[in-house]
């Protein structure tokens, strides 16, 4: 299933877990081209959800997540160990 611009515009913010998983799959399937069609607000919501996922899985201890597509660094609360 390839998402169209209309499909992306129908996604309600904040992102649900189901929409987040769908966007991750579409991101991988289309080699990141889905973000050419998506609105900046949707991309920002996706990045925020991605940072929360990394935070919850304790994979990133520095409090930063680098977005390889936009080159931006997203900051989130540091974990206490």
N, C-alpha and C positions, 0 to 999 in steps of 0.2 A: 504494500500500500504506500503510495507516494502522496505526501501531503501537498495540497495546493495553497496558494496565498489565502484563499477563502477559508480553507480548513484551519489555517494558522490564526486567522483573524477571529474565528469562533471560539478559540480557547480562552476561557475566563481566567482572570488573575484574582487572587494569587493562585499559583499552580497547584493542582492536586497531585498526589503521588502518581496516580494513573497517567495524567497528562505528562508529568515529568518523565516517566518511564517511556512513554510513547515518543517524546521528543529525543530522548537519548538514543533510542533505536533508530529513529529517522536520521539523526545526526550521523550515526555510524554507517547507515545504509547508503546515504547520499554523499558520503565523503565531505560532510560539513556544509554542503550547499543549501541545506534547509535554512540557514541563517541569512542567506541572501534574500529570502522571501519574508522572513519574520520581522516583526516590528521591533524597534529597540527596547520597548517595554517588555516584550515577551522574552527577549534575549537576557535582559537584566534579571527578570524573575527566574529564568532558568539558571543563570549564574549563581544567584542567591541560594537556590535550592541545591545546587551542586556543592556550594561551600558548606551548607548545613549537612549534607551527606558525608562529606569528608570529615567534618567536625565530629559527627556522631560515630563514625567508624574509627576515629582516633588515628587516622593515617597521617595526618599533617599535624605536627606539634608546634609549628612556628606561629600559627595564627594567620597565615597567609595562604592564598590559593592563586596561582598564576593562571590566567585564562590564555591559553595558547593561540586562540583565534584573534582576540582583540589586543593582546599584549598588555592587558590591564591586570593589576594585582588587586584581588579582593581580600579585604581584611575581615576577620571575625574574631570573636573572643578567644583568647588563648586558653588552652586546657591546663588545669593545675594537676601536676603529678607529684 
